[in-house]
Amino acid sequence: MNKRICIIVAAVSLSALTASAQQKWTLRQCIDYAVEHNLQIKQQDISRQQREIDVDNARHSRLPDLSASASENFSFGRGLTAQNTYTNTNTNSTSFSLGTSVPLFTGFRIPRTLELNRLNLEAATADLERAKNDIRTQVAKAYVQILYDKELCGVAQRQIDIDSMQVFRLKEMMRNGKASGTEVAQQEASLAKSRLTATQADNDLRLALLDLTQLLELPTPDGFDIEEPGQTTKRPNDPTTNTQLPSPDAIFAEAVATRPEVQAEQLRLRGFGKSIDIARAALWPSLTFQAGLGSNYYNTSGFQSDGFFKQLKNNFSQYIGLSLNVPIFNRFETRNSIRTAELNMKNQQLQLENTKKQLYKEIQQAYYTAVNAQEKLNSSQQALRSSEEAFRLMSAKYEYGKANITEFNESKNTLLTAQSDMLRAYYEYVFQRALLDFYRQRELRLQP
């Protein structure tokens, strides 16, 4: 009975694993999984956590510190006595102390350091979001590539079916004396070429699946597949493929206010402003409150002394005080620190402008690539319709013996090229359109 139960459990587990392996991943699932498991994102999150620790340190620097100390000293050899004579004596002393200090005024260095670290934390959080956006874009691009390669595999398989049918037909005609062996050989060569094309398409698909699984940090592409969104053969008059795209300036106006890479550089620019304030804090006096208590024990050989605890009680002392430090001259270190901070801020202003320009260039590239892909898509759809009609007519002529096998294969190859061009333009347009929407802080969705 136990053995039977184990077999049943194993079978159920195997079925569950098989079902899991056969489950197709959507784009949303791929993106979410990659964001959760990508190693670079994890490293960026660790950097953000380090900035959190910096904020905590700056916040707690206002608190008083507390330190305790104990010492034991032994002295041997000749030494000066109370009678102002020298003699060989052995002495030992013990001391205990407990002290605290509180910064009362530091030239506003502590609050500005706290503000700086908070800005650094916000910048690190924006960097983390940028890393997520990068992996989202990479996953979407790899996902689109798989869809494109799947379509090409389907086109290649349809070509194999056509060539296989023609090989069978020509062999039957050759048996009846209506076709020559040369024609059969030509068609078999065309079939072999179609199979080679299908093999190459299958290899490209496997590599595309491997690329996506590596982005997802999956151990192997075996059993991995994606969900296909549906029919992609849009016609030229379809309104979705003739939609007016927003201009690069309009997209940039939205992106510059929301994109994390721009926000991170803006936060760092504000942080360098705080760094200047921190450098200038060294020009101000600083005031510190101090307090402490302590006691000690002292013993000299040859002299009578009170006991250990009695001395500690008698020597117990306390103190409180204020320490004022006024900077007067420190070899121009403060001046140079301020100048360095100001130069760093100017450099960060240039970095911010460079980031904005780079973002605008990326948007321009995505926009014009999308426009070109849209135009190619419309043109390729028209070419595909013409190629389909030409192949239909050529097939009919070939069936009635009014066209030879060479003409038939040329028409078929033209149709294959038109189908491939249309699919390439379609998926390029879909990806670039999704990328433009993503720059506007919209969800990555693969639709025309």
GUPA-861367 format. One record per residue (C-alpha): chain; z negated, y negated, x. Coordinates in steps of 0.05 Angstrom, whole numbers, plus 32768, in hexadecimal, padded with zeros to 4 digits. Layout:
N
<r kette="A" pz="Z" py="Y" px="X"/>
...
//
This chain:
448
<r kette="A" pz="8000" py="8000" px="8000"/>
<r kette="A" pz="7FEE" py="7FCF" px="8038"/>
<r kette="A" pz="802F" py="7FDF" px="805C"/>
<r kette="A" pz="8056" py="7FD1" px="801D"/>
<r kette="A" pz="8032" py="7F8E" px="8013"/>
<r kette="A" pz="8042" py="7F7A" px="805B"/>
<r kette="A" pz="808B" py="7F8B" px="8050"/>
<r kette="A" pz="808D" py="7F61" px="8011"/>
<r kette="A" pz="806B" py="7F26" px="8033"/>
<r kette="A" pz="809A" py="7F2B" px="806E"/>
<r kette="A" pz="80D6" py="7F2C" px="803F"/>
<r kette="A" pz="80BE" py="7EEF" px="8019"/>
<r kette="A" pz="80B1" py="7EC9" px="805A"/>
<r kette="A" pz="80F6" py="7EDB" px="8074"/>
<r kette="A" pz="8116" py="7EC3" px="8034"/>
<r kette="A" pz="80EF" py="7E82" px="8038"/>
<r kette="A" pz="8105" py="7E77" px="8080"/>
<r kette="A" pz="814D" py="7E87" px="806E"/>
<r kette="A" pz="814C" py="7E57" px="8034"/>
<r kette="A" pz="812E" py="7E21" px="8060"/>
<r kette="A" pz="8163" py="7E2D" px="8095"/>
<r kette="A" pz="819A" py="7E28" px="8061"/>
<r kette="A" pz="817F" py="7DE8" px="8042"/>
<r kette="A" pz="81AF" py="7DAE" px="804E"/>
<r kette="A" pz="8192" py="7D6E" px="8069"/>
<r kette="A" pz="81A1" py="7D2B" px="8048"/>
<r kette="A" pz="81AA" py="7CEC" px="8070"/>
<r kette="A" pz="8166" py="7CD3" px="8058"/>
<r kette="A" pz="8144" py="7D13" px="806F"/>
<r kette="A" pz="8166" py="7D10" px="80B3"/>
<r kette="A" pz="8151" py="7CC8" px="80BD"/>
<r kette="A" pz="8109" py="7CD3" px="80A8"/>
<r kette="A" pz="8103" py="7D11" px="80D3"/>
<r kette="A" pz="8121" py="7CEF" px="8110"/>
<r kette="A" pz="80F3" py="7CB2" px="8108"/>
<r kette="A" pz="80B6" py="7CE0" px="8104"/>
<r kette="A" pz="80C8" py="7D0E" px="813F"/>
<r kette="A" pz="80F1" py="7CE3" px="8170"/>
<r kette="A" pz="80CF" py="7CE0" px="81B3"/>
<r kette="A" pz="80E4" py="7C99" px="81C3"/>
<r kette="A" pz="80C6" py="7C81" px="8182"/>
<r kette="A" pz="8086" py="7CA5" px="8193"/>
<r kette="A" pz="8084" py="7C82" px="81D7"/>
<r kette="A" pz="8090" py="7C3F" px="81B6"/>
<r kette="A" pz="8057" py="7C4D" px="8185"/>
<r kette="A" pz="8029" py="7C5C" px="81C0"/>
<r kette="A" pz="803C" py="7C18" px="81DE"/>
<r kette="A" pz="802A" py="7BF8" px="819B"/>
<r kette="A" pz="7FE6" py="7C1B" px="819C"/>
<r kette="A" pz="7FDA" py="7C00" px="81E2"/>
<r kette="A" pz="7FE5" py="7BBA" px="81C7"/>
<r kette="A" pz="7FB1" py="7BC9" px="8192"/>
<r kette="A" pz="7F7F" py="7BD8" px="81C9"/>
<r kette="A" pz="7F90" py="7B96" px="81EA"/>
<r kette="A" pz="7F80" py="7B72" px="81A9"/>
<r kette="A" pz="7F3E" py="7B97" px="81A4"/>
<r kette="A" pz="7F2B" py="7B85" px="81EB"/>
<r kette="A" pz="7F3B" py="7B3B" px="81E0"/>
<r kette="A" pz="7F13" py="7B3B" px="819F"/>
<r kette="A" pz="7ED6" py="7B59" px="81C0"/>
<r kette="A" pz="7ED7" py="7B2B" px="81FC"/>
<r kette="A" pz="7EAF" py="7AFA" px="81D3"/>
<r kette="A" pz="7E74" py="7B2A" px="81D1"/>
<r kette="A" pz="7E3A" py="7B27" px="8203"/>
<r kette="A" pz="7E3A" py="7B5A" px="823A"/>
<r kette="A" pz="7DFD" py="7B82" px="824F"/>
<r kette="A" pz="7DF0" py="7BA4" px="8292"/>
<r kette="A" pz="7DB5" py="7BC7" px="82B2"/>
<r kette="A" pz="7DA8" py="7BD5" px="82FB"/>
<r kette="A" pz="7D75" py="7BF9" px="8325"/>
<r kette="A" pz="7D6E" py="7BFB" px="8371"/>
<r kette="A" pz="7D43" py="7C1F" px="83A4"/>
<r kette="A" pz="7D40" py="7C05" px="83EC"/>
<r kette="A" pz="7D20" py="7C21" px="842B"/>
<r kette="A" pz="7D15" py="7BFB" px="846C"/>
<r kette="A" pz="7D01" py="7C16" px="84B0"/>
<r kette="A" pz="7CF0" py="7BF7" px="84F4"/>
<r kette="A" pz="7CD2" py="7BB5" px="850B"/>
<r kette="A" pz="7CC9" py="7B7F" px="84D9"/>
<r kette="A" pz="7CA4" py="7B3D" px="84CE"/>
<r kette="A" pz="7C5F" py="7B45" px="84AD"/>
<r kette="A" pz="7C35" py="7B15" px="8484"/>
<r kette="A" pz="7C0F" py="7B02" px="84C4"/>
<r kette="A" pz="7C50" py="7AEA" px="84E3"/>
<r kette="A" pz="7C51" py="7B23" px="8515"/>
<r kette="A" pz="7C83" py="7B5C" px="851F"/>
<r kette="A" pz="7C70" py="7BA3" px="8517"/>
<r kette="A" pz="7C90" py="7BE6" px="8507"/>
<r kette="A" pz="7C8B" py="7BF0" px="84BD"/>
<r kette="A" pz="7CAB" py="7C19" px="8486"/>
<r kette="A" pz="7CB8" py="7BF7" px="8444"/>
<r kette="A" pz="7CD7" py="7C0B" px="8402"/>
<r kette="A" pz="7CE6" py="7BE2" px="83C4"/>
<r kette="A" pz="7CFD" py="7BF2" px="837E"/>
<r kette="A" pz="7D1C" py="7BC0" px="834D"/>
<r kette="A" pz="7D35" py="7BC2" px="8306"/>
<r kette="A" pz="7D5D" py="7B8E" px="82DF"/>
<r kette="A" pz="7D80" py="7B85" px="829D"/>
<r kette="A" pz="7DB0" py="7B4B" px="8292"/>
<r kette="A" pz="7DE0" py="7B2E" px="825F"/>
<r kette="A" pz="7E13" py="7AF5" px="825D"/>
<r kette="A" pz="7E38" py="7AD4" px="8224"/>
<r kette="A" pz="7E76" py="7AA9" px="822E"/>
<r kette="A" pz="7E6A" py="7A69" px="8207"/>
<r kette="A" pz="7EA8" py="7A43" px="821B"/>
<r kette="A" pz="7EE4" py="7A5B" px="8243"/>
<r kette="A" pz="7F16" py="7A23" px="8238"/>
<r kette="A" pz="7F2F" py="7A46" px="81F9"/>
<r kette="A" pz="7F47" py="7A80" px="8225"/>
<r kette="A" pz="7F28" py="7AB7" px="81F9"/>
<r kette="A" pz="7F44" py="7AA2" px="81B5"/>
<r kette="A" pz="7F89" py="7A95" px="81D3"/>
<r kette="A" pz="7F88" py="7AD8" px="81F7"/>
<r kette="A" pz="7F78" py="7AF8" px="81B4"/>
<r kette="A" pz="7FB2" py="7AD4" px="8193"/>
<r kette="A" pz="7FE1" py="7AE9" px="81CC"/>
<r kette="A" pz="7FCD" py="7B32" px="81C5"/>
<r kette="A" pz="7FD7" py="7B30" px="817A"/>
<r kette="A" pz="801D" py="7B14" px="8184"/>
<r kette="A" pz="802A" py="7B4B" px="81B7"/>
<r kette="A" pz="8013" py="7B7F" px="8184"/>
<r kette="A" pz="8042" py="7B62" px="8150"/>
<r kette="A" pz="807B" py="7B63" px="8183"/>
<r kette="A" pz="806C" py="7BAC" px="8195"/>
<r kette="A" pz="806D" py="7BBD" px="814A"/>
<r kette="A" pz="80B1" py="7B9B" px="8144"/>
<r kette="A" pz="80C9" py="7BC2" px="8182"/>
<r kette="A" pz="80B2" py="7C02" px="815F"/>
<r kette="A" pz="80DB" py="7BF0" px="8121"/>
<r kette="A" pz="8116" py="7BE0" px="814D"/>
<r kette="A" pz="8111" py="7C25" px="816D"/>
<r kette="A" pz="8110" py="7C44" px="8127"/>
<r kette="A" pz="814D" py="7C1B" px="8113"/>
<r kette="A" pz="8172" py="7C33" px="8151"/>
<r kette="A" pz="8164" py="7C7C" px="8142"/>
<r kette="A" pz="8177" py="7C71" px="80F8"/>
<r kette="A" pz="81BA" py="7C55" px="810E"/>
<r kette="A" pz="81C6" py="7C8E" px="813F"/>
<r kette="A" pz="81B5" py="7CC2" px="810A"/>
<r kette="A" pz="81E3" py="7CA2" px="80D7"/>
<r kette="A" pz="821C" py="7CA0" px="8109"/>
<r kette="A" pz="8212" py="7CE9" px="811C"/>
<r kette="A" pz="820D" py="7CFB" px="80D2"/>
<r kette="A" pz="824F" py="7CD8" px="80C4"/>
<r kette="A" pz="826F" py="7CFC" px="80FE"/>
<r kette="A" pz="825B" py="7D3F" px="80E1"/>
<r kette="A" pz="8278" py="7D2C" px="809D"/>
<r kette="A" pz="82B9" py="7D18" px="80BF"/>
<r kette="A" pz="82BC" py="7D58" px="80E8"/>
<r kette="A" pz="82AE" py="7D81" px="80A9"/>
<r kette="A" pz="82E9" py="7D5F" px="8086"/>
<r kette="A" pz="8316" py="7D6E" px="80C1"/>
<r kette="A" pz="8300" py="7DB7" px="80BF"/>
<r kette="A" pz="8315" py="7DB9" px="8076"/>
<r kette="A" pz="8358" py="7D99" px="8085"/>
<r kette="A" pz="8364" py="7DCA" px="80BE"/>
<r kette="A" pz="8353" py="7E05" px="8092"/>
<r kette="A" pz="8383" py="7DEE" px="805C"/>
<r kette="A" pz="83BA" py="7DEA" px="8091"/>
<r kette="A" pz="83AA" py="7E32" px="80A5"/>
<r kette="A" pz="83B0" py="7E47" px="805D"/>
<r kette="A" pz="83F4" py="7E25" px="8057"/>
<r kette="A" pz="840E" py="7E43" px="8098"/>
<r kette="A" pz="83F3" py="7E88" px="8086"/>
<r kette="A" pz="8417" py="7E85" px="8044"/>
<r kette="A" pz="8457" py="7E71" px="8066"/>
<r kette="A" pz="8452" py="7EA9" px="8099"/>
<r kette="A" pz="8449" py="7EDB" px="8062"/>
<r kette="A" pz="8483" py="7EBE" px="803B"/>
<r kette="A" pz="84B2" py="7EBE" px="8077"/>
<r kette="A" pz="84A1" py="7F05" px="8088"/>
<r kette="A" pz="84B2" py="7F1A" px="8041"/>
<r kette="A" pz="84F3" py="7EF3" px="8045"/>
<r kette="A" pz="8503" py="7F13" px="8089"/>
<r kette="A" pz="84FC" py="7F58" px="8069"/>
<r kette="A" pz="852F" py="7F42" px="8036"/>
<r kette="A" pz="855C" py="7F25" px="806B"/>
<r kette="A" pz="8552" py="7EDD" px="8053"/>
<r kette="A" pz="852C" py="7EC5" px="8091"/>
<r kette="A" pz="8533" py="7ED0" px="80DB"/>
<r kette="A" pz="8500" py="7EE8" px="810D"/>
<r kette="A" pz="8504" py="7EA4" px="812F"/>
<r kette="A" pz="84EC" py="7E82" px="80F0"/>
<r kette="A" pz="84B2" py="7EB3" px="80EB"/>
<r kette="A" pz="84A0" py="7EA8" px="8134"/>
<r kette="A" pz="84A2" py="7E5D" px="812B"/>
<r kette="A" pz="8474" py="7E61" px="80EF"/>
<r kette="A" pz="8444" py="7E90" px="8112"/>
<r kette="A" pz="8441" py="7E5E" px="814C"/>
<r kette="A" pz="8432" py="7E27" px="8119"/>
<r kette="A" pz="83FB" py="7E53" px="80FC"/>
<r kette="A" pz="83DD" py="7E5F" px="8141"/>
<r kette="A" pz="83DE" py="7E15" px="814E"/>
<r kette="A" pz="83BB" py="7E08" px="810C"/>
<r kette="A" pz="8386" py="7E3B" px="811E"/>
<r kette="A" pz="837C" py="7E19" px="8161"/>
<r kette="A" pz="8373" py="7DD7" px="813D"/>
<r kette="A" pz="8340" py="7DF7" px="810F"/>
<r kette="A" pz="831B" py="7E15" px="814A"/>
<r kette="A" pz="8318" py="7DD1" px="816C"/>
<r kette="A" pz="8300" py="7DB2" px="812A"/>
<r kette="A" pz="82C9" py="7DE7" px="8125"/>
<r kette="A" pz="82B4" py="7DD9" px="816D"/>
<r kette="A" pz="82B1" py="7D8F" px="8160"/>
<r kette="A" pz="8286" py="7D9C" px="8122"/>
<r kette="A" pz="8256" py="7DC7" px="814A"/>
<r kette="A" pz="824F" py="7D91" px="817F"/>
<r kette="A" pz="8243" py="7D5C" px="8149"/>
<r kette="A" pz="820D" py="7D88" px="812A"/>
<r kette="A" pz="81EE" py="7D91" px="816F"/>
<r kette="A" pz="81ED" py="7D45" px="8179"/>
<r kette="A" pz="81C9" py="7D3A" px="8138"/>
<r kette="A" pz="8196" py="7D71" px="8143"/>
<r kette="A" pz="8186" py="7D55" px="8187"/>
<r kette="A" pz="817A" py="7D11" px="8168"/>
<r kette="A" pz="814B" py="7D34" px="8137"/>
<r kette="A" pz="8128" py="7D57" px="8171"/>
<r kette="A" pz="8138" py="7D9B" px="8151"/>
<r kette="A" pz="8136" py="7DD6" px="8181"/>
<r kette="A" pz="817A" py="7DF2" px="816C"/>
<r kette="A" pz="81B4" py="7DE1" px="813E"/>
<r kette="A" pz="81B6" py="7E29" px="8124"/>
<r kette="A" pz="81AF" py="7E29" px="80D9"/>
<r kette="A" pz="81B2" py="7DDD" px="80D5"/>
<r kette="A" pz="81E2" py="7DBB" px="80A5"/>
<r kette="A" pz="81E8" py="7D7A" px="807F"/>
<r kette="A" pz="81F5" py="7D68" px="8038"/>
<r kette="A" pz="823B" py="7D4F" px="8029"/>
<r kette="A" pz="823C" py="7D12" px="7FFB"/>
<r kette="A" pz="827A" py="7D27" px="7FD5"/>
<r kette="A" pz="82C3" py="7D15" px="7FCE"/>
<r kette="A" pz="82DC" py="7CE2" px="8001"/>
<r kette="A" pz="8326" py="7CDB" px="7FF0"/>
<r kette="A" pz="8324" py="7C94" px="7FD5"/>
<r kette="A" pz="8365" py="7C75" px="7FBC"/>
<r kette="A" pz="837E" py="7C30" px="7FD2"/>
<r kette="A" pz="8370" py="7C11" px="7F8E"/>
<r kette="A" pz="8328" py="7C2A" px="7F8E"/>
<r kette="A" pz="82FC" py="7BEB" px="7F89"/>
<r kette="A" pz="82C8" py="7C09" px="7FB8"/>
<r kette="A" pz="82F9" py="7C0A" px="7FF2"/>
<r kette="A" pz="8312" py="7BC4" px="7FE3"/>
<r kette="A" pz="82CE" py="7BA3" px="7FDE"/>
<r kette="A" pz="82C9" py="7B5F" px="8001"/>
<r kette="A" pz="829B" py="7B66" px="803C"/>
<r kette="A" pz="8267" py="7B2F" px="8049"/>
<r kette="A" pz="8279" py="7B02" px="8084"/>
<r kette="A" pz="8257" py="7B0C" px="80C8"/>
<r kette="A" pz="8235" py="7AC8" px="80C1"/>
<r kette="A" pz="8217" py="7ADC" px="807E"/>
<r kette="A" pz="81FF" py="7B1F" px="8099"/>
<r kette="A" pz="81E3" py="7AFD" px="80D8"/>
<r kette="A" pz="81BD" py="7ACA" px="80AE"/>
<r kette="A" pz="8198" py="7B04" px="808C"/>
<r kette="A" pz="8191" py="7B2F" px="80CA"/>
<r kette="A" pz="8175" py="7AFA" px="80F8"/>
<r kette="A" pz="813B" py="7AEF" px="80C8"/>
<r kette="A" pz="8129" py="7B38" px="80C0"/>
<r kette="A" pz="8142" py="7B62" px="80FB"/>
<r kette="A" pz="8107" py="7B7C" px="8125"/>
<r kette="A" pz="8129" py="7B6F" px="8168"/>
<r kette="A" pz="812D" py="7B24" px="8157"/>
<r kette="A" pz="80E7" py="7B23" px="813C"/>
<r kette="A" pz="80CC" py="7B44" px="817B"/>
<r kette="A" pz="80EB" py="7B10" px="81A8"/>
<r kette="A" pz="80D2" py="7AD7" px="817B"/>
<r kette="A" pz="808C" py="7AF3" px="817F"/>
<r kette="A" pz="8090" py="7AF8" px="81CA"/>
<r kette="A" pz="80A7" py="7AB0" px="81CD"/>
<r kette="A" pz="8069" py="7A9B" px="81A7"/>
<r kette="A" pz="8040" py="7AC7" px="81D5"/>
<r kette="A" pz="805B" py="7AA3" px="8213"/>
<r kette="A" pz="8044" py="7A62" px="81F2"/>
<r kette="A" pz="7FFE" py="7A80" px="81EF"/>
<r kette="A" pz="8004" py="7A95" px="8237"/>
<r kette="A" pz="800E" py="7A4C" px="824A"/>
<r kette="A" pz="7FCF" py="7A3A" px="8224"/>
<r kette="A" pz="7FA9" py="7A72" px="8248"/>
<r kette="A" pz="7FC0" py="7A58" px="828C"/>
<r kette="A" pz="7FAA" py="7A12" px="8279"/>
<r kette="A" pz="7F65" py="7A2D" px="8266"/>
<r kette="A" pz="7F56" py="7A30" px="82B0"/>
<r kette="A" pz="7F55" py="79E4" px="82B2"/>
<r kette="A" pz="7F18" py="79E2" px="8284"/>
<r kette="A" pz="7ED0" py="79EE" px="8298"/>
<r kette="A" pz="7EB0" py="7A2F" px="8283"/>
<r kette="A" pz="7E69" py="7A38" px="8268"/>
<r kette="A" pz="7E43" py="7A7A" px="8268"/>
<r kette="A" pz="7DFE" py="7A8C" px="824D"/>
<r kette="A" pz="7DD6" py="7ABD" px="8277"/>
<r kette="A" pz="7D95" py="7AE2" px="826B"/>
<r kette="A" pz="7D71" py="7B1C" px="828A"/>
<r kette="A" pz="7D30" py="7B3E" px="829E"/>
<r kette="A" pz="7D19" py="7B67" px="82D8"/>
<r kette="A" pz="7CE0" py="7B80" px="8304"/>
<r kette="A" pz="7CD4" py="7B9F" px="8348"/>
<r kette="A" pz="7CA5" py="7BC9" px="8372"/>
<r kette="A" pz="7C97" py="7BBD" px="83BC"/>
<r kette="A" pz="7C71" py="7BE8" px="83EE"/>
<r kette="A" pz="7C65" py="7BE0" px="8439"/>
<r kette="A" pz="7C46" py="7C16" px="8465"/>
<r kette="A" pz="7C02" py="7C03" px="8481"/>
<r kette="A" pz="7BF3" py="7BD1" px="8449"/>
<r kette="A" pz="7BCF" py="7BDB" px="8408"/>
<r kette="A" pz="7BFA" py="7BCE" px="83CB"/>
<r kette="A" pz="7BF3" py="7BD5" px="8380"/>
<r kette="A" pz="7C0E" py="7C12" px="835D"/>
<r kette="A" pz="7C56" py="7C19" px="8346"/>
<r kette="A" pz="7C4D" py="7C0B" px="82FC"/>
<r kette="A" pz="7C1B" py="7BD4" px="8308"/>
<r kette="A" pz="7C4B" py="7BB0" px="8335"/>
<r kette="A" pz="7C83" py="7BB8" px="8302"/>
<r kette="A" pz="7C56" py="7B99" px="82CE"/>
<r kette="A" pz="7C3F" py="7B60" px="82FB"/>
<r kette="A" pz="7C85" py="7B52" px="8315"/>
<r kette="A" pz="7CA7" py="7B53" px="82D1"/>
<r kette="A" pz="7CD3" py="7B15" px="82C9"/>
<r kette="A" pz="7D06" py="7AF8" px="8298"/>
<r kette="A" pz="7D3A" py="7AC2" px="829E"/>
<r kette="A" pz="7D6C" py="7A9C" px="8274"/>
<r kette="A" pz="7D9F" py="7A69" px="828B"/>
<r kette="A" pz="7DE1" py="7A47" px="8283"/>
<r kette="A" pz="7E19" py="7A4A" px="82B6"/>
<r kette="A" pz="7E4D" py="7A13" px="82B8"/>
<r kette="A" pz="7E8B" py="7A1B" px="82E2"/>
<r kette="A" pz="7EB7" py="79DD" px="82EB"/>
<r kette="A" pz="7EFB" py="79E8" px="830C"/>
<r kette="A" pz="7F0B" py="79B2" px="833F"/>
<r kette="A" pz="7F3F" py="79CE" px="836F"/>
<r kette="A" pz="7F59" py="7A14" px="8376"/>
<r kette="A" pz="7F94" py="7A0A" px="83A5"/>
<r kette="A" pz="7FC4" py="79FA" px="836B"/>
<r kette="A" pz="7FBE" py="7A40" px="834E"/>
<r kette="A" pz="7FB2" py="7A26" px="8307"/>
<r kette="A" pz="7FEC" py="79F6" px="830B"/>
<r kette="A" pz="801B" py="7A2C" px="8324"/>
<r kette="A" pz="8003" py="7A5C" px="82EF"/>
<r kette="A" pz="8013" py="7A29" px="82B9"/>
<r kette="A" pz="8058" py="7A1D" px="82D7"/>
<r kette="A" pz="8065" py="7A68" px="82DA"/>
<r kette="A" pz="8051" py="7A70" px="8291"/>
<r kette="A" pz="807F" py="7A37" px="827D"/>
<r kette="A" pz="80BA" py="7A57" px="82A2"/>
<r kette="A" pz="80AB" py="7A9A" px="8281"/>
<r kette="A" pz="80AE" py="7A77" px="823E"/>
<r kette="A" pz="80F1" py="7A58" px="824E"/>
<r kette="A" pz="810B" py="7A9C" px="8264"/>
<r kette="A" pz="80F3" py="7ABA" px="8223"/>
<r kette="A" pz="8118" py="7A84" px="81FC"/>
<r kette="A" pz="8157" py="7A9A" px="821F"/>
<r kette="A" pz="8146" py="7AE3" px="820F"/>
<r kette="A" pz="813F" py="7AD1" px="81C5"/>
<r kette="A" pz="8182" py="7AAE" px="81C4"/>
<r kette="A" pz="81A2" py="7AE9" px="81E8"/>
<r kette="A" pz="8185" py="7B19" px="81B5"/>
<r kette="A" pz="81A0" py="7AEF" px="817C"/>
<r kette="A" pz="81E5" py="7AEB" px="819C"/>
<r kette="A" pz="81E5" py="7B36" px="81A9"/>
<r kette="A" pz="81D3" py="7B43" px="8161"/>
<r kette="A" pz="820B" py="7B15" px="814A"/>
<r kette="A" pz="823C" py="7B3A" px="8177"/>
<r kette="A" pz="8227" py="7B7D" px="815A"/>
<r kette="A" pz="822F" py="7B62" px="8114"/>
<r kette="A" pz="8274" py="7B46" px="8125"/>
<r kette="A" pz="8289" py="7B89" px="8143"/>
<r kette="A" pz="8270" py="7BB0" px="8107"/>
<r kette="A" pz="8292" py="7B7E" px="80D7"/>
<r kette="A" pz="82D6" py="7B7F" px="80F7"/>
<r kette="A" pz="82D3" py="7BCA" px="8102"/>
<r kette="A" pz="82C3" py="7BD1" px="80B8"/>
<r kette="A" pz="82FC" py="7BA3" px="80A5"/>
<r kette="A" pz="832D" py="7BC8" px="80D1"/>
<r kette="A" pz="8315" py="7C0B" px="80B6"/>
<r kette="A" pz="831C" py="7BF1" px="806F"/>
<r kette="A" pz="8364" py="7BDC" px="807C"/>
<r kette="A" pz="8372" py="7C1E" px="80A0"/>
<r kette="A" pz="8354" py="7C44" px="8066"/>
<r kette="A" pz="8380" py="7C22" px="8033"/>
<r kette="A" pz="83BD" py="7C2B" px="805E"/>
<r kette="A" pz="83AD" py="7C73" px="806F"/>
<r kette="A" pz="83A2" py="7C83" px="8025"/>
<r kette="A" pz="83E6" py="7C69" px="8015"/>
<r kette="A" pz="8403" py="7C90" px="8050"/>
<r kette="A" pz="83DE" py="7CCE" px="8037"/>
<r kette="A" pz="83FB" py="7CC7" px="7FF2"/>
<r kette="A" pz="8441" py="7CC0" px="800F"/>
<r kette="A" pz="8435" py="7CFB" px="803E"/>
<r kette="A" pz="841C" py="7D26" px="8005"/>
<r kette="A" pz="8458" py="7D16" px="7FDB"/>
<r kette="A" pz="8487" py="7D21" px="8016"/>
<r kette="A" pz="8467" py="7D64" px="8025"/>
<r kette="A" pz="846C" py="7D78" px="7FDC"/>
<r kette="A" pz="84B7" py="7D68" px="7FDB"/>
<r kette="A" pz="84C2" py="7D8A" px="801F"/>
<r kette="A" pz="849D" py="7DC8" px="8006"/>
<r kette="A" pz="84CB" py="7DCB" px="7FCA"/>
<r kette="A" pz="8509" py="7DC2" px="7FF6"/>
<r kette="A" pz="84F0" py="7DF7" px="8025"/>
<r kette="A" pz="84E4" py="7E27" px="7FEB"/>
<r kette="A" pz="852C" py="7E1F" px="7FD5"/>
<r kette="A" pz="8547" py="7E25" px="801B"/>
<r kette="A" pz="855E" py="7DDD" px="8021"/>
<r kette="A" pz="852F" py="7DCF" px="805C"/>
<r kette="A" pz="8520" py="7DF7" px="809B"/>
<r kette="A" pz="84DD" py="7E0C" px="80B7"/>
<r kette="A" pz="84DD" py="7DD4" px="80EB"/>
<r kette="A" pz="84E4" py="7D9E" px="80B5"/>
<r kette="A" pz="84AD" py="7DC0" px="808C"/>
<r kette="A" pz="847D" py="7DC1" px="80C7"/>
<r kette="A" pz="848C" py="7D79" px="80D9"/>
<r kette="A" pz="847B" py="7D64" px="8092"/>
<r kette="A" pz="843C" py="7D8E" px="8093"/>
<r kette="A" pz="8426" py="7D6F" px="80D5"/>
<r kette="A" pz="8433" py="7D2A" px="80BB"/>
<r kette="A" pz="8406" py="7D3A" px="807F"/>
<r kette="A" pz="83D0" py="7D54" px="80AE"/>
<r kette="A" pz="83D2" py="7D15" px="80D8"/>
<r kette="A" pz="83CF" py="7CE9" px="8099"/>
<r kette="A" pz="8392" py="7D10" px="8080"/>
<r kette="A" pz="836F" py="7D09" px="80C3"/>
<r kette="A" pz="837E" py="7CBF" px="80C7"/>
<r kette="A" pz="8364" py="7CB3" px="8081"/>
<r kette="A" pz="8324" py="7CD9" px="808F"/>
<r kette="A" pz="8318" py="7CB5" px="80D0"/>
<r kette="A" pz="8322" py="7C71" px="80B0"/>
<r kette="A" pz="82F7" py="7C84" px="8074"/>
<r kette="A" pz="82BA" py="7C9A" px="809C"/>
<r kette="A" pz="82C1" py="7C5F" px="80CC"/>
<r kette="A" pz="82C1" py="7C30" px="8091"/>
<r kette="A" pz="8286" py="7C53" px="8070"/>
<r kette="A" pz="825C" py="7C50" px="80AF"/>
<r kette="A" pz="826C" py="7C08" px="80C0"/>
<r kette="A" pz="8260" py="7BF2" px="8079"/>
<r kette="A" pz="821C" py="7C15" px="807A"/>
<r kette="A" pz="820D" py="7BF5" px="80BD"/>
<r kette="A" pz="821C" py="7BAF" px="80A1"/>
<r kette="A" pz="81EC" py="7BBC" px="8068"/>
<r kette="A" pz="81B8" py="7BD6" px="8099"/>
<r kette="A" pz="81BC" py="7B94" px="80BF"/>
<r kette="A" pz="81A8" py="7B74" px="807E"/>
<r kette="A" pz="8169" py="7BA0" px="807A"/>
<r kette="A" pz="8186" py="7BCF" px="8047"/>
<r kette="A" pz="8180" py="7C1A" px="8047"/>
<r kette="A" pz="81B4" py="7C42" px="806D"/>
<r kette="A" pz="81E0" py="7C61" px="8038"/>
<r kette="A" pz="8223" py="7C81" px="8044"/>
<r kette="A" pz="824F" py="7C66" px="800C"/>
<r kette="A" pz="828D" py="7C3B" px="800D"/>
//
